[in-house]
């Protein structure tokens, strides 16, 4: 397999990869790929059973299915993975969802609105989130909900302003769930990640970092560290997949690997 490493914005070279050519594409995949010099590293992003095939996503799952399929067709791949089937079958809902986001986006509370009137902002965001959630056909572990993840982060901020820790955590978990994570918080506020999400690295890292900052501000150091671990993991997946080569080219320091369960 002759590979061009990087995309049009991040071109880093062409390589002939023998063994990796046996690893097939799947839009959700079960591992991520990093290219360092002349070495290709594959890293599990979720549990893989003994003898089970390894799949790697050639393009990020958060891309619209049409764009993803278009790019894959350049590799002569016409993907019929769970995600593609789910999103193609979701066409009507998809259009309705985009229309809803478009219609409501202009009226979404600004940071100033949130600061001035958190209860009103909460009501509007809850309505939008509930509406968005309703328009998905499949469970988030099959069909990630990238359109709603950021809204849950905003919702969490509103609850934080009102000092409602329980709802703040709940909003964060809803945001993680939208990205396909299976997570839970125990009675004393520790976060457990049971299953990896769908590689929307920026959103997961941002959400976890926000959560960590607010917990840190409240003096909840252990809980903050748990969320930072998640943020680190999200970044690690991010830099381990598409952007890793940026760091080797420009000599910048790579983010520290704080993950320990992959
Ligand atoms: Zn697919």
Boltz pocket constraint, residues with backbone or C-beta under 6 A from the ligand:
constraints:
  - pocket:
      binder: B
      contacts: [[A, 26], [A, 27], [A, 28], [A, 79], [A, 80], [A, 81], [A, 82], [A, 83], [A, 84], [A, 85]]
      max_distance: 6.0
